[in-house]
Amino acid sequence: MKLNFIVLLLTVISVLSIISCEKTMSPLPEENELLDGPIEGLSIEEQIQFLKGDEFFNDDVFTVEKGLGPIFNANVCASCHAGDGKGHPFVGFTRFGQPDTLGNQFLNFGGPQLQNKAIPGYQPEQLPTETTFTRLIAPAVTGLGFLDAVSDADLIALSDADDADGDGISGRPHWKKIPDYVQRRPNSITQNGRYITRFGKKGAAYDLLQQTSEAYNQDIGITSIFEPLDTYSGLEFDPEINAQTIHDVVFYLKTLKAPFRRNETEPDVLAGEQLFSQINCAGCHLPTMQTGYSPIDILSNKAFFPYTDLLLHDMGPGLDDGYTEGKALTSEWKTPALWGLGLSKNSQGGTYFLLHDGRATSLEEAILLHGGEAEQSKNSYLQRSETEKQQLIKFLESL
């Protein structure tokens, strides 16, 4: 009898504990409030590789024993991409060098990236005198597999380098020589030995393998078979990370889901969406794109909604930092994708830090800093009523 009473008492305590936890625990966030997570439809094998890449990207903290440095910016990928979102200026990084038709003239002085941290016994880099530089924050990394799978032919069709349609917008692809280790896309197009590149603030990286390998090398100081040069000495080192790890991280980045919309049926959001089109923000931030073939089946031939055209645009003197990469002009920037914009501040400490360097701390400030090809759209925004402006902001926050 006593034993039965004890079992009953423990059962009651357990039930009460569960009820109490359910009342005090915060509800789990909805899927459209998160940037991380895989795209739907991956096979079991693909899900396993995604989880491996997720672990390497978010939890693999480098130490001196694991090859960190000797000079570096971060010791784990996620420190710049918290929750797979945009970076904070506190963990921003500096790119430097003399823009020149012959290339970066400061590569022998540690360029193109300033490593501002060092392991014990070493000194962080200092900016060389008389060099141009720009301060950057890391972009969100969700939906990159869709952007990677857009065909070169589609990007060429979107370009309008001479503004033939007279709308003041003259986007162009970034044509650049690429490393031998990248695998060319199916039906890739070349011009004079150069290929269309599309990742990074200036769109200077060809694919996610190049972007990831360079990030390990320049951000963390890790050599690989793809990027074997030590950032401190300039000498070739044995790989400090194996190729499969990098491939797993690349797969993870390719198969992160595209951000989901929120509140898209609200009247103010719908009105803001119409205004976005009317003042031709969509001339660069193209709402819809289409993938071509991808070796990851679920990414092939899919319509998606990134709000970018992946092209270079002249953004005017206000955003001209005097530094460039590849064949982009100093005032040119690749159109950033706006999907996930409304969730950006979740990974930035609760405050927006927008544009390439995080200088804008609100959506309106980011709009007002647009110039060059976006000058006409900015002026059209300024002429709208306060109600219309708020509707446009609400639309942007819904992305």
N, C-alpha and C positions, 0 to 999 in steps of 0.2 A: 504493500500500500504506500509506504514511504517512498519507494522508488518511483511509482507511478506519479506521485505528487511532484517529485523533483523534475521528472521529464516534462510534466505539464507546465511547471513554473518556467523552465528553460525555454519551452516553446512560446509561451506568452511573452517572455522577455525578448526573444528573437523577433517576434512579429512587431512588438512595440518599437524595437530598434529600427526595423526596416521602415515602418511608418514615419518614425522621427527623421530618419535620413532623407526620405522622400520629400518631407516638408522643408528641410533645411538646405538640401542640395540645390544649387543653381540649375535651371533647366539647360539641357544641352543646346548649343546654338544650331539654328537651322542650316541646312546645306548651302543656302544662298548667302549666308553670313560668313562663310569660310572660303578662303582661297585654296587651301590645300586639299588633297584628295585625288584619286585617280579618275580618269575618264571611264565611263561605263563601257562594258563589253570586252574587257581584256580577258584573255584566256588564263587558265590557272598558272601556266608557265610565265606569262607576262605579268601576272599579279605578283608572283614570287620575285621576279626581277625588279619590279617597281618597289617592293618593300626593301630589297637590298639597297637600291639606289637611294631610297628615302633615308635609310639608316646612315649611309655614307654622307649624304648631304646635310643631315640635321644633327647627327650624334657623333660623327667621327672627328673628335677633337685632336688636333695635332700637337705634339710636344717636341722638344729637342730630340728625344730618342727616336721619334717617328719621322724626323727629317724637317721639322719646322725651321723656316728661315734659311740662313742666319738673319736676313732682313725680311720683313713681311708686313702685311696690313691686318690680317685676321688669322685665327687658328682653326676656324670651322666655317663651312659655307654659310650656315644658317645665321651667323652673326651679322651678316649684311642683308640677309633675306629672311627675316623673322616671319614665320608663318607663311613662307613663300611670297611675301609681299614686298613692297618698296622699302628701301633702306632709309635710315635716319642720317642726317648730316653728321651726327657724332661718329658714325662708322663710315663716313664718306671716304673717298680716295681722290688723289690728285694725279692727273695725267699731264705730262709736260714735254716740251720740245719745240724747236724752231720750225714753224711751217715753211716748207721749202719744196720746190718742184723736184728736188733730188731726194726728198725724204727727210725723216727726222734727223737733224744734225746733232742731237744730244744722246744718241743711243749709247755712246761710250761713257756717258756720265750718269748712267742708271735709267735712262728713259726706256720706254715711254711712261712708266708708272713710278711714282714716288713711294718707296716702302718706308713708312714712318715709324715702324717698330723694329726692334732687334732683340735677339736672344742675348743672354749674358756674355760679355766679352766682345761684343760688336756694337757699333754705333749705327743708329738709323740714318737713312739718307737725308741729305739737305738739298733743297732746290738749287741747281746751278744758277749763277748770276746771269742776267740778261736772257733768261729763257721765258717764253710764253707758257702759260699753264692754265688748266681748267680744273675746277673742283666738281666732282660727280658723286651722285648717290646711286646705289644699286637699284635696278628695276625689279618689279615683280616678275616672277618666273612662271606663272600659271599660263596654260594654253599655248606654250611655245611650240609644241609638236604640230599644231595647226599652222602656225606661221612658217615653220620649217618646210611644210609640205606644199606651200603655194608655188606654182610653177614659174620659172623665169619668164615664159611667154606672157603670163598674166601680168607680171610686174612691168614688162616692157609696154604692154597694151595700156596700162594705167598711166604711164609716164607722159609728160607733156613739157619737155625741156625748154621749148621755145614759146610756150603759152599760146599754142595755135588756136585754142578756143576763146582766148581773150578774157578769161575770168580772173587774171592776175596771179594764177597759181601755176607753177612750172616745175612740178616734182620730177625727179629723175632717179633711176637706179644708181647704186654705188658700184661701179665697176672697179675691180681690184685684183691684183695677183694674190693667189691663195697658197697655203702650205701644201706640200706634196702628200701629207698624211690624210687629208680629208678625202672623202669619197664623193665624187661629183653626183649631183642629183640626176635622175633619169631625165633625158631630154634637156639637159642644161645647155645654156647658150653662152658662147664665149666671144669676146671682141679683143683682138690683138693680144691674146694670151691672158686676158682678164675675165673674171667671172662676177656675177652679181652677188654681192654680200648683203647681209640683212640683219645681223644681230649686233647689239651694242648701241650706244647713244648716237654714234655716227654711222651705224650700220656697217662697221668695218670687218666683222667676222662672218665667214661664209656659212658655217653651220654650228650646231651645238657641240660637236666634238672639238672644234677649234676654240669656241668660247669657253668651254669647260677646261680644256687643257691649259689654256692661257691663264684662266682664273686660278687654277691650282699653282701654276708657276709664279705668276706675278703677285697674287694676293697672299698666298701662303708660303711661297718659296719652295715648292715641291716640284722636283723634276720627274719627267716621265719619258717614255719612248717617243712621245709626240713633241714635247717641249723639254729637251735634255739640258739646256743651258742654265747654269746656276745664276740667279739674279744678282748675287753679290760679286762673284769672281768673274763671271762671263765665260767660265770654263764648262765643258761638257761633263756632266756627272751621270753615274749609273742611276736608273730609275728609282725614285723613292716612293713611288706608288705604282701598282701594277695596272696594266692596260684594261683588265676586266673591271676593276673598280671604276675607272673613268667611264667605260662603256655602260656600266650599271647606272651611274649618275646621269649620263646622257639619256638613257632610257627613261629614267625617272622624270627628267625635265620634259621629255617628249610626251609623256603620258599623264602629266598633271592635267586635271580637268580645265576646261574653259570656265571663267567666272560666270555665275548665274545672275540674271537681272533680279531686281527687287522693286516692288511697287510700280511696275511698268504700266498698269492699267489705271492708275490714278489720273484724274483730269489734268492736274497741273503738270504731271510728268509727260503726258501725251502732248500737251501744249508746248512744253519745253522741247520735246523731240521735233515738233514741227518748226520751231524757231531755229533749232540747231541746223536744220536743212535750209531754211529760208536765208539765213545769213552766211551760208556756204561754209560752215565749219566742216561739213561732210565732204568738202572738196579735198581735204587732206585726211581727215579722220573718217575714212570710208566705213560705213556701218557693216557691210557684208563682203566677205571674200569667199573663195572656193579653193579647197585643196585639190591637188592633182594626185598622182600615185604616191603612196607611202609604203615602205616595207612593213609598217605596222598597219594591219588591215583596217582597223577601226578608224584610222585617220584618213583613209583614201576617199577622194571624191566627196567631200563633205562641205556643205555651206556652214559658215561660222560668222561670228559677229564681233570683230575685234576693235573696230573704230580706228583703223590705221590703213595706210596704203603701202607701208614699208619703204617709202621713197624719201630721198633727201629734199629738204625745202630750205630756202633762204629765210631765216627768221628775223632778219634785220639787225641793226647795230646794237640794240639793247641786249641781245643774247649772243653777241659775237665776243667770245673769250680770247680770240687771237690764236687759238690752238686748234689743230685739226688732226685727223687720222685718215690714212689712205688718200683718196682723191677728193674727199669732201672739202668744200671751202670752210673757212673759219666760222662763217655765219650760218652754215648749213647744219641741220640736225635731222635725223630720221624721225618721221612722225611716230610718236609713242602710241602704243595701243591704249585706249581708254577703258577697255573692259576691266572691271574690278576697281575702277577709280574710287567709287564710293566707299570701298573698304580699305583704302590706302592708309588712312590714319590709324587703323587698328594695329598695324605693324610699326607705326611711327610715333608711338607714345601718346596717341589721342589727338594729335595735331597734324594737319596736312603739311607736307614738305614736297612741293611739286616743281616741275621743270627739271632740266638735267642736273641741276646742282641743289635743288631743294630750296631755292630762294623765295618761292611763293608759298605763303602759309594759309592761303584760302583759294578756293576755285576761282573767285572773281579776280584775285590778284594775278593768278596764272593767266587768265584771259587777257588782262590789261598789259601784261608783259609781252604778249605776242606782237610781232612787227613783221616787216618784210612782206612776204606773200600773204600773211595773215592780217595785215594792217586793215584791209577793207572789211573783213569780218569783225575785227575788234571795234572799228568805228560804227558798224551796224549795230553791234551789241550796245554801245554807249548811247545810241539814239533811241533805244527801247525804253518803255516805261519800267518802273521799279517792279511792277507785278510780272511783266514779261521776263525781266532779268532773273527774278526768283524762280520762275518756272523753268528757265534754262538750267539754273543751278540744281534744281530738284531732279531734272532729267539726268544731269551728269552724275548726281549722287545715286541714281538708280542703276547705273552701269556696274 
